[in-house]
């Protein structure tokens, strides 16, 4: 089974801090994604990557950046955390578009 | 601009009955649709998909119907079981585009024992 591992289940950070959310997949997938889930808004795409060092903005990239130095790892960076970035963050990977995503368990981030 | 919409935020159904979850989309260029199920504190898991060249796809208790002219898809669960209680997301994708799926807002299904 494909495994997508997010390093933290729960995080509490202060406003203004730089925050790193890490995601690792173990099945050599080309594509990796970061979404956030908020009540009433569903899953919204922040950034995605289809290859090492390649990244593309999703629908809500403001306030975020990403890093993909190795194929298996895709990091989401909150440059200066704000309270409106309190959310559930979900990482996913996929070998191609037709096989669906495999999601990690999520990181619930609270910014105070 | 919500391209994929799930207008019912929640749904309650008796165990053994049919659950019908609905999803509407606005972009006629979407040609592949998926349903995901999410339990609390877990990531979404893939449930079933359908290509736009089909109007129905079945997998056990789960059937997805696609009505392209109405830009509408639905997920039927028969019979519903308490373990089906979860949030269900529909998602859509353009095969000619990049690999990103557009997700709906989700419907929370509660199956009552």
Contacts between the chains, C-beta under 8 A, distances in Angstrom:
chain1	res1	chain2	res2	distance
A	4	B	43	7.2
A	9	B	41	7.6
A	31	B	99	4.9
A	33	B	100	6.9
A	35	B	103	7.4
A	40	B	9	7.1
A	40	B	105	6.1
A	41	B	105	6.2
A	42	B	4	7.9
A	42	B	6	7.6
A	42	B	89	6.3
A	42	B	103	4.9
A	42	B	104	5.4
A	42	B	105	3.9
A	42	B	106	5.2
A	43	B	44	7.4
A	43	B	89	6.2
A	43	B	91	7.9
A	43	B	103	3.9
A	43	B	106	7.8
A	44	B	103	7.6
A	45	B	100	5.5
A	45	B	101	8.0
A	45	B	102	7.8
A	48	B	98	7.4
A	48	B	99	6.9
A	48	B	100	5.6
A	50	B	98	7.2
A	50	B	99	6.1
A	56	B	98	6.6
A	58	B	100	6.5
A	90	B	43	5.7
A	90	B	44	7.2
A	92	B	43	7.5
A	94	B	99	6.5
A	96	B	99	7.3
A	97	B	32	7.3
A	97	B	93	6.0
A	97	B	95	6.6
A	97	B	99	4.7
A	98	B	32	6.9
A	98	B	95	7.9
A	100	B	34	5.9
A	100	B	46	4.1
A	100	B	49	6.6
A	101	B	44	7.8
A	101	B	46	7.1
A	101	B	101	6.8
A	102	B	46	7.6
A	103	B	36	8.0
A	103	B	43	3.1
A	103	B	44	5.0
A	103	B	45	7.2
A	104	B	43	5.2
A	105	B	41	7.1
A	105	B	42	5.6
A	105	B	43	5.1
A	106	B	41	7.3
A	106	B	42	7.3
A	106	B	43	5.5
